[in-house]
Each structure stands twice: as structure tokens, then as C-alpha cells.
Amino acid sequence: MAFIETKYGVGDVVWAATTRTEQRQHDCPDCLGSRKWEARSPAGGVFAVDCPRCGDVYQSNRALSLKYTLFVPSAQKLTIGQVRAYSGPDGKTEYMAHETGIGSGSLWYEDRLFPTQEEATAAAQAVADEQNSNPEGWVKKQYDETAKFSDYQLREASIAAADYRRIQAEVRVGMLLDDLDEAASVEEVKDLIATWRESD
């Protein structure tokens, strides 16, 4: 009876070369990482506002996002629980591990398993590099799009910031007009205007 020799046997501890995704973010070209802008009013007042590009504000144009996703290497420790070896011209060896299921679970191919964590991490890095650089892959396309927009100019963000301030001002003026409509005297009107100016 012929036997097929395999690289690993039941009970062996191995390391699987895998990849996972991780979210990254380009440096912000507008605030240089401070996440704040210094805004100066026509009257000379200076105050800080959230950067409309990377601050914690709603971003209506997702194309301007600085965030992108990359594949990164990962090495997973496994204990061989089952070996499946096939002979013939298309022969291959598959393994199942206690950590990921025996009988039903993940199949691990021999070329993705290594005796040390260092070897698995190096192999996983090569796979991640290939996934990240594949011009047809979604990661490369998404990275190129966010990198392209990381060069956009201050004018775009300043327009967004101006729109935000305009909307806030329109709401405040509308509320003031409603209050003035309900004023019963000139003195009450003056008080409302004085209060509004103080809160500006």
C-alpha cells in the first residue's frame, strides 16, 4: 500500500499566513492633523471650528474622504486536527485545525502553513502587498481615489465651512424674527436684539 507523505501531521502546531483589512487615513492637507481651523470673523473675532475635511462632522461628499482600507499581514496559530492528501497530477494536501473546525470548518492549504510565526508573517506580507497593489482590486482603486483627493485645495473645504456657517446664521436669524414677531413692545424688541447680539 502506498502512503502519501505530508509536511505536517495531526497534532503539529503551525502558523497560517492570512491577511485582514485595516482602516487607515491620509494626513489632512487642510488642518495638517490638528482637526481644527482658526476662523476669523469680519469683526475680528477668532474662534476654532472643526476641520470640514477630517473633523468629526457630517461629510456629505464621501469622495472627499481621507479614509482608505488596506490588507495587512496576520499569522494565526493552529493545531492540525485532520490531514487530507490527494495523489495524481492535481494532487494537493489540505489540513483542518482544531481552532477553526474539524470535519466542518476552514480548509488550510499546505503552502499557507509554516512552522514559525516569522515565516508565516513574511508570507502573509507578500500576499497583502499583492492584494494592495493589484490594479484591478478594490483596495488599489479605493486608495488611488482617496490619495487623489488628498491633494484637493483649501478652497473646497472653505466653501463647505462657509455653507455650514451660512446655514447656522440663517437659522439664528429666523429664530430672532419669530421672537420679534411676538414682541409686545419696543422695549421688548430692544431686549431681544441685545440678547441676540450678546449670544453672537
C-alpha positions, 0 to 999 in steps of 0.5 A: 500500500502506498502512503502519501507523505505530508509536511505536517501531521495531526497534532503539529502546531503551525502558523497560517499566513492570512491577511485582514483589512485595516482602516487607515487615513491620509494626513489632512492637507487642510488642518495638517492633523490638528482637526481644527481651523482658526476662523476669523470673523469680519469683526475680528473675532477668532474662534476654532471650528472643526476641520470640514475635511477630517473633523468629526462632522457630517461629510456629505461628499464621501469622495472627499474622504481621507479614509482608505482600507488596506490588507495587512499581514496576520499569522494565526496559530493552529493545531492540525486536527485532520490531514487530507492528501490527494495523489495524481497530477492535481494532487494537493494536501489540505489540513483542518485545525482544531481552532477553526473546525474539524470535519466542518470548518476552514480548509488550510492549504499546505503552502499557507502553513509554516512552522514559525510565526516569522515565516508565516508573517513574511508570507502573509506580507507578500500576499497583502502587498499583492492584494494592495497593489493589484490594479484591478482590486478594490483596495488599489482603486479605493486608495488611488481615489482617496490619495487623489483627493488628498491633494484637493485645495483649501478652497473646497473645504472653505466653501463647505465651512462657509455653507455650514456657517451660512446655514447656522446664521440663517437659522439664528436669524429666523429664530430672532424674527419669530421672537420679534414677531411676538414682541409686545413692545419696543422695549421688548424688541430692544431686549431681544436684539441685545440678547441676540447680539450678546449670544453672537 
